[in-house]
Amino acid sequence: MKRLLVTGGAGFIGSNWVRLALQRPDLERLVVLDKLTYAGNLANLAGLDADPRFRFVQGDIADTETVGRLLEHEPVDAIVNFAAESHVDRSVLDPSAFLRTNVHGVYVLLEACRAYGVGRFLQVSTDEVYGAVLVGRSTERDPLAPRSPYSAAKAAGDLLALSYHATYGLDVVVTRGANTIGPYQYPEKATPLFITNAIDGEPLPIYGDGKAIRDYLYVDDHCRAIALVLDAGQPGEVYNVGNDEEIDTLTLAEAILALLDRPRSLIRLVEDRPGHDRRYAVDSTKLRALGWRPERDFESTIAATVEWYRQNEAWWRPIRNGEFREFYQRLYGKRLGISE
């Protein structure tokens, strides 16, 4: 795997993974293809263009001509697909972009793998495809039961990729990660939203009763898991990535407020979103058998994440002053009683 195409590499997990991959001494070429939607940010890749092995291309994975033209000039051993519309709230407001990127985009990449002889396709997915897991932990063999347009589109992409292994013999692997947090995460997601709101002394809007349970995984741990599956995963297999810790949203918010020395009175319980899954939990035994272990627990994960946002206001401040503000008003304005 010396020549890689990383789609969605200017996004949150993708950009962190690119930085990790460029540490590989055997890497010859790494090309990032990213559409640069609202969540794609060239600032996430700052400084990497000094590496002669690195190249950035702006483009849409759902555009057959763009992908084909790129692979004609940049033959690769593997495609690692991070490209996705990934915010549940946005999928509730407008599902169409999720179908284009998360389903049709995956189809275009799979067809390109067949046409240009790409050796391996790694689909980066989410634990949300399993739906709400009220007891126990989801294994890779459990049925998929997505409950939002986002997770349904991701599930469709996963199944399509796996069907290309069964039907065409394409070397496909899928990872399904838990709720990932860390540097460069767009501040509409709960953790960076809470952190940046707390820094500014603004309310932390928490859906429902705040008891929705998630497994918070540090982005570096998630990236190491993806790298391991790229190298050692078995064709046609799925690998869950989880930290085996259960944290509810109130606990998350309280931890953030304590680290920033902000009052608990900033917490606001607001109207729940439609179809909000109560709990996610994955069994990562299969991945751990390959030798992966998370290096951070929740306490160190949230501390490192809060500290990064505290030290990098120059990265997130312009985002909050742009398109984000309109979206925030649309999503939380009525819930928080904020007038336009």
N, C-alpha and C positions, 0 to 999 in steps of 0.2 A: 504494500500500500504506500508507494513512494510518491504518487501523483494523485492529488485529491481535489475534487470539486465540492465545496461546502456551500450549500444553498441556505439563504437566510443568515449568512455569517456576520451581518452587521447588526443583528438583533441581540437580545440579552444572552441566552445560553450559547448561541452560535458564536458570538464574538469572544466569549470566554473560552470556548472550545478551540477556536482558531489560535488564540495565544498559547494554549497548551500544545496543540499540534505542531506549532512552529518550533517547539523545543526538541522535537524528534530529530536526532542526528542523521537518520536515513532519509528524511523527507527531501524530495527534489523539487516539488512544485505544489503550491496550494493556491487555488483560485476560489475567490468568494464571488458568488452570484447573489445579488440582493436587489429587490425592487425599490428599496428605501421608501417604504410606506411610513406612516407616522411613527412606528416603533423601530424602524431601521435607522441607524444613525452612524454616519461615518466617524463621528467622534469616538465611537466604541472601538474603532480600529486604529486610532491615532498612533502614529509611529511605526506601524507595521510595514508601511511601504518602503522603509529603509532596507528591508530584507529582500534580496533579489529573487527569492523563491516565491514571494507573495505577489498576487495580482488581484485587483478588485474590478468587477464588471457589474454595472448597474443593469438589471433586467428582471423580467418576470418569469418564474418557472412555468407558468401556464401558457407561455408563448413558445410554440413549437419551433419557430424560426430562430428565435433568440438562443434557445438551448442547443439546437442543432448547429448553428453557426459557431457557437462557443466550443463545442466538443470537436468540431472539425479542426480547429486550430489549437485546441488544448486537450489532447487525449489524456484520459485519467484512468487510474486503476479502480477508483471507488467514488461514489457520490454519497455524501453525508447530508441528509435532508433535514435541516432545521426550519426551513421556510414554512411559515404557517400564520394564519390569523389565529390568535390564541386567547383573546379575552372573552370570557363567557358573557359579560354584560353587553359588549358590542355585538355579539352574536344574537342576543335577544332583541336588540334594536334593529339589526339588519343582517340576516343570515347570508345574503347573496355572496359577499366577498369570501366567506368561509368555504362555500361550496367550490368557488373558482380555484382558490389556492390549495385548500386541504384535500380536495378530491381530484379536480381536473389537473391541477399542478402536479400531483403525484403521478397521475397517468402519463403526462408528458415526460416526466423524468424516467419513468419505467420504460416507456417506448424508446427513449434516447439510449438507455442502457443496452437495449437489444440492438438498436441500429448501429451503435458505435463501439460495441464490444466492451462496455464497462464491466469490470470484474465483480464488483460488489455494490449493492445498494443498501444503505442503512437508513431506515425510517425512524426519526426521533418522534416519539409519541408521548402520551400522557396517561396517568392512572385514571383520569376521568372517563376513559372509554368503558370502564367497568361499571360506571354508575355508582349510586349510593351503596356503600357496604356497611350495613348496620352492625354486623357481627363478623368476627374472623378477619381474614386477610385474603385479598384476591390473588390467585395464582394465574400463571400464564395460560392455563387451560380453562379458566372460568369463562362463561359466556359474556359477551359484551352487552351492556345495557345502558347506553348513553342517554342523558336526559336533557341536554341542551343542544342547540344547533352546532355550537363549537365542538363538543365531544362527539356528536353524531358524525360530523364531517371528518374528524380525526379517526374515528373508528372505521369509516368507509375507506379512508386512505390506507390504514393498516391492512384491512382485509384485501384491498386491491393489490397492495404490494405482495402480500403472502400468496395471493392467487397467481401472480407472475412466477413465483418459485414453483408452485405446484403444476402450473400449465406449461411454462416455457423453460423451466429449469434455471431461472435467473437466481443468482446468489443474493438472497434477500435476508436481512436481519432487522428486527424491530426492537427498540427499547421503549419502555413505558415508565416515565419518571414521575416521582412524587412532586409535591408543590415546591418548586425550586426558588431560592432567593439568593441575593448577593449583588455584587457590583454590576452596574449598567442595566438594571431592570427598569423598564419604562414606568414612571411613577403613577400610572393608573391602577396597577395591581395592588392588592391590599397592603402588603408589607412596605413597599416604598411609598405608597400613599400615606400610610400611618406615620412613617418616619418623617417625610417632608412636611406633612400637616403639623405634626408635633413640633418640629423645628420652628415653624412659623406661628405656633400658638393657635392653630385652627382645629376645629372638631375632628375627631376620628369617627367616621360613619361606619357602624358595624351592623350588618344585616341581622334581622330577627332578634333572637335572644343571645346571640354571640357564642352559641355552643356548637357551631359547626366545627368538626374535627378535621385537621389536616396533618400531614407528615411533612415537616419543613426540612428540606434537603439543601445543603450549601452547594452553590453552583460548581465549585471546584470538584467536589465529590461526584456530582452528576457528570461532569465532563470526563473525569477519569473512568467512570463506568462506560460511557459511550466509546471512549478510546479503546478500552479493553474488549468490548463487544465487536468493534470494528476489526480488531486483530484476531480475536480468539472465539468469537461467537460462531455457532454452527448454522449453516445455511438453512433457511426456513424456520428459524426459531425466534421466539419472543423472550425478552429479558426484562423483568421488573426491576426498577431502581428505587429503593426506599430506605429510610433511616430508622424505621421501626420505633418512632416516637410519635405519640398522639398529643397534639396541642390544639386547644380550641381558640377561637378568634379573640375572645376576651383575654385569655392568657397571653396571646401574642401582643395585643395592644398594651396590656399592663407592663409587659417586659420592655417594650419600646419606650413607654413613658418613663419608666424607672431609669433606664439608661440615659435618657435625655433630661432627667430631672424636671419632668413636666407633671402637672396635676392630673389625677385620675378623672377629674371633672370634665376633661376634654372628650371623654368617651361619649358617643351618642348612639343609642340603639335606634335604628331606622327600619322602615318597612322592608321586609325581606324581598329578594328578587324571585321571579317565577322559577319554579323547578330547582330551587337551591338544594344541592346534595348535602345531606347531613354529615356524612363521614366518608372519607377515602382511606384505604389502607391496603398496601400491597405486600405480598410475600416475596422477598428478594433472595430466597435460598438458592435459586438457580444461578443467579449472577454471582453470589458469594462463593459458589463452587468453582468459579473461574479464578477466584483469588481477590475479588474486590471487597473492600470494607470502607465505610465512611470514616473520614478522619475527624469530623466535627459532630458534636452533639448539638441539641437545640440551643443550649446556653451560649456556646461559643459561636454558633452560626448567627444568631441574632445580634450578638455583640459585634462581630466582624462586619455584619451588614449595616448596622446603625453607624458604626464608625466610618465606613466608606462614604455613606451619604453625608455625614457630618463634615468630612474632609473634602468633599467634591461638589460643593454647591455650584461651582462654575459649570458642571456638567448638567445638573438637573434644573437649575433655576431658569434657564432659557426655555426648557421644555414646558415647565408649569406656566410660563407666560404666553405660550403659543396655543396650538390646537387643543391642547389638554384642557385649558380653561373652559372652552366651549363644551367639550365632552363632560367635564365635571359638573357643570351647571345643568346639562341635560339629564345626567344620571342622578345627581344628588340634590339638585336645587329644591325640588318640592319636598324631598325626604328631610332635608335639613332646614326648610323654611327660608331658603336664600332667594331673595328677589333678584331678577336680572338687572 
